[in-house]
């Protein structure tokens, strides 16, 4: 079977599965996976699909604006809901399983919304490739019985991008964009302040013309409560390998230093390995 035919067969399988649903709530984060799922569900079910986007301090404003433009362009039935994961101490503590508490909060809100709207099913955009990564949020999805249409159809990230490209979706080549909390080193408390610091740093990089970026936040030094000692924050900037040469010029490194010092980072570094997804995720075999 030719690759093109195989991808088309998977899309047909996806459409057939969606067609069996009376109605569905789709978690729409704004990335290529959730955007494609929301679009294809709308193509199959029309206004029986309610796409929902969670708003919290971990969602960049640029992502919210992107979602608003997307649903307006395609006429998707859509709502925003406010989530309160930062009020959960287990989330704020920022251990490696932090994403579980975020997704548990998200799916709890979506379950409530679905019940209020008389909708029996909730779905999200996990795909085949996600199974190879450490994603504790998938456990929360399983516990809430969230549907996984893209995964069930056997679609990989590359195949979803290709189908989104064929559909003309503007998100088809959008860089991966996890929530802002994923930028904060484990063990550092997730706060509105440090989420904002990271968001401003990444927005500054995009304003400089860089496309695939992450600002990873690390801290140094013990700071006993009430000591008054300033936080020593380090920005570890990840930029896609193909964009790194431009970042490493003396002129650009000086600009990056000034920008990130101005945002309150004491140390500013460029990660020479470049951008890589999930660089804070636990590595099997590590102590």
N, C-alpha and C positions, 0 to 999 in steps of 0.2 A: 504493500500500500504506500503510495507516495505521501511525503510529509504533509503536503497541502491537504490531501484528502483526509488524512488522519486527524488534522486539526479541525477540519470542517465536521467530521464525524463526532468529535468531542463537543463541538458547539451545538450540534443537533441534539446530542444526548442531554446537554445542559438545558436547552430549550424545552425538551420533552419533560424533564423533571420539574421545571418551573411551571409548566402548563398544568401539572397535576395539583397545584396549590390553589385553594380558593382565594387566598390573599397572603401577603407576606410583608413583614417589616425587614428592611435591609439596612444594616449598619454601614453608613457611608462616611468613611474617614477622609476621602478625597484623593487617595492614591489610585494607581491604575487598576488594582484588583477590585477594590470596592466600587470604583466608578464604573468599570465594565459590568460588574454584577448588577448594579443598580440600573444601568442602561438596558442590559439585555432582559432583565426582569420586567422593566417597563415596556419593552417591545412585545413581550409575551402576554403580560397581564394588565398593562395599561394602568389605570388609576387604582387598581386593586393592590398596587405596590406603594408602600409608604417608606421612603428613604429617610433615615434619621442620622443626624450628626451630633455627637456629644461636644459640649462646650465646657472647657475648664482651662486652668492656667497652663496646662500642658499642650494645648492646641495653639500653634502659632496663628497670629492674625492673618498671615498670608494664606494659610490653608483654609481658614474660614471663608475668606474672600473667593478663593478658588472654587470651593464647594457652591457658594451662592451663584457664581457665574455658570457653573456646570448645570445645576438643576434648572436654572432659568433658561439656558440654551436649549435643553431637551424637554422642557415642560414636565419635569418629574414632580410628583407629589412629595413634599419634603417638609421636615420639621427639625428644629434644633432642640436638644434637651440639655439641661445643665446637670453635670455629674459632680460628685463631691469626694473624689478619691483622696484628695489632699487632707481631708478631715479624718481619714483612717490612719492611725499611728502605724499600722503594719505596712501601709503603702509608703508613708512619709519616711519610714526608717530605711527604705531603699536597699533592701537585700536583693539577692539575685532573683527571687520569685516575685518581685514587686509587680510585674505585669499581671500576675494572677489577680491581685486585689483591684487593679484598674479595670480589668475585663469583667470581674465579678460585679463591680459597681455599674459598669456600662450595661451588661446584660440584665441586671436587676431592673434598671430603668427602662430598658427596651421591653422587658417582660410586662412591666406595669403599663407601659404605653400600648402595647399590643392588646392587653386585656381591655383597656379602656376603649380601644377602637374596634373591638370584636374580631381581632386577627389572631389566628391560632399559631402562626409560625414566625420565627425570627431567623434571619440568615446573615452570614458575614463572609468576607472574601478571602478565606484561607485557601492556599493552593498546594499542589504537590510538593514544590520545593521547600515550603515552610516546614515540612515534616523533618527535614535534615538539620534544622536549627533548634536552639534551645528557646522554646516559646511557652512559658508557663501559662500564658493567657488561654492557650488551647484547652487546658484542663478546666478553666472556668466555663468556656464555651460548651464543653462536654457536659458539665454538671447542669448547665441551664438548657441543655438539649437544643442548642442552636444548630440550625441547618448549615451544611457546608457544600453548596452546590458546585463551586469550582473544583473543589477537591474530589467530590463524588464523580464528576465528569472526567477526572484524570488530567486536568489542565495544569501545565507548568507556568512559571512566570513568563518565560519567553513566548509561549503560545498565547497567553492572555494579552501580552503586548501586541502580538501579531493580529489577533482578532480585534483588539481595540483600534489598531492602525487601520485595518480594513473598514471598520465602522466609522472612521473619521473622528474618533474621540480625541480631544486635545491632550488627554492624560496618557496617551499610549506610550510616549517616551519620557514621561515624568520621572525624575530621579526618585529613588526610594526615600521615604520620609516618615520615620517612626516618630513617636511622640517626644516632646522635649525632655521628658524625664529620663529617656534612654541615653541622654548625653552626660548624665551625672554619675560619677564613679560610685559604685556600691559602697554603702556605709555612710555616705554624705546625705544628710537629710534633704528631702525634696521640699523646697519652699517656693512660694510665689516669686521671691526675690531672685533665687538662683535660676529658676526657669526663665525669668525675664532677661537675666544677664546672658544666658545662652542664646535666647531668641534674638536679642539685639546683635550679638556677635555674628550669628549666621546671616541675618539680614544684611549686615554690613558687608559680608563676603559676597553675597549675591549682588549688592550694589556695585561691587568692584568687578563684576562680570564672571565670577566663578559660579559654576552650575551645580556640581555635586560636592557638597560640603557637610562637615559635622564639626561642631565645637564641643569637645569633651572637657568637662569640668572636673578637676582634681583639687584637693586641698592638702596643705602641709602644716605640721606643727600642732601640738596639743593646745587647746584653748579651754581651760576650765571655765565652767559656767560662772559668769559674773566677773571674770578676770579683766575684761575690757580689752583684751588683746584683739588686734585686727585679724580678720580671716586672711590667710595666705592662699589665694586661689591661683591655680594654674590653668591656662587655656591650652589644650592640646588640639591643634587645628588639623583636621583631616581634609584633604582636597584630592579629588580624583587624580590618578597617576598621570593622565594625559594633560592635566592642567597644572601640575606641580612646577614644571620649568618656569612658568610665568610667576608663580608664587615665590620662587627662590631667588629672584633678582634682588640686588641690594635696595633698589627703590621700593619694591613691593614689601620686602620684609620690614623696612622702616615704617611704611604706612600701616602694616598690620600691627606692629608694636605700638604705635601711637593710638590706633583705634581701640585695641584691647586693653591697654593701660587705662585709657579713658573710660572704659566700661567697668573698671575696678579689679581687673586681673593683675596680680603682682608679677606673675611670670607668663610669658607668651612663647609657645613652641609650635613648630611645624612638624607633624609626624611624617617622617620620610618614607614610611610604608604606604602613605596615601590613604584615601578613603577605603574603608571596608565595613561591610554591614555587621553589626553586632560585636564590635571589638571589645565591649565590656562583658559579653556573655561568658559563662564558665566554659573552660576547655576540658573535655574528658581527660581524666588522669591527673589533672592539676590538684595539688593539695588544697 
